[in-house]
Amino acid sequence: MSDKMREEFEAWWVRSGNLVVKELDGEYSFQHMRYAWQAWQASRAAMVPDGWQLVPVEPTAYQVLVGRNANSYEGEICVAIYLAMLASAPKP
């Protein structure tokens, strides 16, 4: 769980008219908020299924560069370029 994800959850929680109340250990004080946090995390995890990754809509200059430099045999050139560009995609 990233700090950014927790910040997004807490911002949504407050916009929904709730208070963020935490224990000394950082856990949420109220059970319904803990359940909401668990559901938030599960929904975010489901957004990118196993075997998939998020990539920019437009390839970065670096992705284009590694795509150009991908070496492969004739019939596999598109797959090699695609895999090289995915591997070089920036992580969100």
SVG drawing of the C-alpha trace seen along z (x, -y; Angstrom):
<svg xmlns="http://www.w3.org/2000/svg" viewBox="-21 -17 40 33">
<polyline fill="none" stroke="black" stroke-width="0.4" points="0.0,0.0 1.4,-3.3 1.1,-6.6 -0.5,-8.1 -3.2,-5.4 -4.0,-6.1 -4.1,-9.8 -6.5,-9.3 -8.7,-7.1 -8.7,-9.6 -9.5,-12.5 -12.5,-10.5 -13.6,-9.6 -13.6,-13.2 -15.4,-14.3 -18.0,-11.7 -18.7,-13.6 -16.8,-11.4 -14.0,-12.1 -10.6,-10.4 -9.8,-9.1 -6.7,-7.0 -5.3,-5.1 -1.7,-5.8 -0.5,-2.9 -1.9,-4.6 -4.9,-2.2 -8.3,-3.6 -10.3,-3.9 -13.7,-2.9 -14.5,0.5 -16.6,-0.8 -13.6,-2.9 -11.3,0.1 -13.7,2.1 -13.9,-0.8 -10.1,-1.0 -9.8,2.8 -12.4,2.5 -10.5,-0.5 -7.3,1.5 -9.0,4.5 -10.7,2.4 -7.4,0.8 -5.6,4.2 -8.3,5.4 -7.8,2.5 -4.7,4.1 -5.1,7.8 -2.1,10.2 -0.1,10.3 -1.1,6.7 0.6,3.4 -0.3,-0.2 1.5,-2.1 1.3,-5.7 -1.2,-6.3 1.6,-7.7 5.0,-5.9 7.8,-7.8 10.9,-8.7 12.7,-6.0 10.1,-3.4 10.4,-4.3 14.2,-4.1 14.2,-0.6 11.5,0.5 13.7,-0.6 16.7,1.3 14.8,4.6 16.5,7.4 14.6,10.5 14.0,12.9 11.7,11.9 8.4,13.3 8.9,12.2 9.9,8.6 6.5,7.1 6.5,9.1 10.1,8.2 9.4,4.5 6.2,4.7 7.9,6.5 10.9,4.2 8.6,1.1 6.5,2.6 9.6,3.4 10.8,-0.2 7.5,-1.8 7.6,-4.2 5.9,-3.0 3.1,-5.2"/>
</svg>
